[in-house]
Amino acid sequence: MNIDGLDYNTQREQLLLPEYGREVQKMITYAIGLPTKAERQRCAETIIAIMRRMTPQNREAADYQQKLWDHLALMSNFQLDIDYPYDVHQALEIAKRPEPLPYPMQQIPVRHYGKMMFEVFEKLKTMPEGPERDALVRVTANQMKRDLYQWSHGSADDEKVADDLARFTDGVIQLDLSTFRFEKMSEKDFVEKQPRGKKKK
């Protein structure tokens, strides 16, 4: 729907520093167009005073004044010809976007066990038999059952855990379900372990 004289922010030019608002941007554009350097200087100092009142929470910062002039230079696209009280060339660093962090996109056979569990499977493949491996097998099997329980909304089969553990350790770990005892778990346990303030959906 188009209405004469009415436009939306989505239709306007994007603001470089939106925290100062569109009116401050308009003031800066006006200052750029002033004919004399003295007029531009007075106008710029007035704009800085307005920006200072808009961000009182930052006044205690050591480089607060420098940042205001840096922001002014950025919002003017460095076209405001005045005598800056600070070197504003470093303001270009503010405008640079940080390089995206690489996200590890490793393929795992099943998502519900997660990457860390598959690292444990690899460790179990090479561990010598003994109490240490038995303890890790017990912790791993119980965690696998919890993962299955949560993934399948309250259903976790012991045989499924044993089969998966054998498969993902290349047959090294074989759970004897006639003697192995899983920790007891129920839906109530998972509800109680959720952080306070979060309700189960």
C-alpha positions, -999 to 999 in steps of 0.1 A, spaced: 0 0 0 14 34 -10 3 66 7 16 100 -5 39 116 20 42 84 40 73 61 38 88 34 60 123 30 73 126 -1 51 122 22 21 148 47 33 186 47 31 201 24 56 218 42 86 254 33 92 250 40 130 213 36 137 217 42 174 218 80 167 187 80 146 177 94 113 174 130 125 211 132 135 220 118 101 199 145 85 218 171 106 251 158 93 240 159 57 229 195 63 263 203 78 281 189 48 262 213 25 270 245 45 291 269 24 318 279 48 341 259 70 333 281 100 296 273 96 303 236 92 326 236 123 299 253 145 272 229 132 295 198 138 301 209 174 264 213 179 258 178 165 285 164 188 267 180 218 234 164 208 252 130 203 267 134 238 233 139 253 220 109 235 246 86 250 251 97 287 258 61 298 292 62 279 306 95 293 329 77 318 348 59 290 383 72 285 380 77 247 344 89 248 350 122 230 372 105 204 344 80 196 319 107 191 341 125 165 348 91 149 311 84 146 305 119 131 332 112 105 317 78 97 282 91 93 294 119 70 313 93 50 343 115 57 328 143 35 324 168 63 353 193 58 360 206 93 390 207 118 385 175 138 399 177 173 410 141 170 426 120 143 395 102 128 413 80 103 410 51 127 372 54 125 374 32 94 382 3 117 348 8 134 330 4 101 347 -29 92 327 -60 97 345 -87 116 356 -118 97 331 -146 101 342 -173 124 346 -207 108 320 -232 119 330 -268 122 307 -286 98 318 -322 104 296 -350 93 285 -374 119 264 -406 113 235 -395 136 229 -361 150 212 -370 183 245 -384 198 264 -353 188 301 -347 178 315 -351 213 300 -386 217 316 -397 185 349 -385 198 343 -408 228 335 -437 205 369 -432 188 386 -432 222 369 -464 233 382 -482 202 418 -478 213 414 -481 251 428 -512 268 404 -533 288 402 -525 324 383 -505 351 390 -472 333 374 -484 300 345 -500 319 338 -467 337 338 -448 304 316 -474 288 291 -470 316 290 -432 313 288 -434 275 260 -459 274 239 -439 299 245 -407 280 235 -424 248 203 -435 265 195 -400 277 201 -386 242 178 -412 227 152 -405 254 152 -368 247 153 -373 209 124 -397 208 103 -379 234 105 -404 262 114 -437 245 149 -452 247 155 -489 240 184 -507 258 191 -529 228 192 -498 205 219 -483 228 239 -516 228 237 -520 190 247 -484 184 276 -486 208 289 -517 191 284 -503 157 301 -469 163 331 -486 181 335 -511 153 325 -539 175 351 -532 202 325 -525 229 298 -551 234 273 -544 261 260 -575 279 224 -565 286 220 -594 310 244 -579 334 247 -542 325 223 -519 344 214 -485 330 206 -456 353 169 -452 359 154 -422 341 120 -408 335 104 -378 319 102 -362 353 140 -363 356 144 -343 325 118 -317 335 135 -312 369 169 -307 353 158 -279 331 170 -244 342 146 -224 363 122 -202 345 120 -225 315 89 -246 311 88 -279 293 71 -274 259 
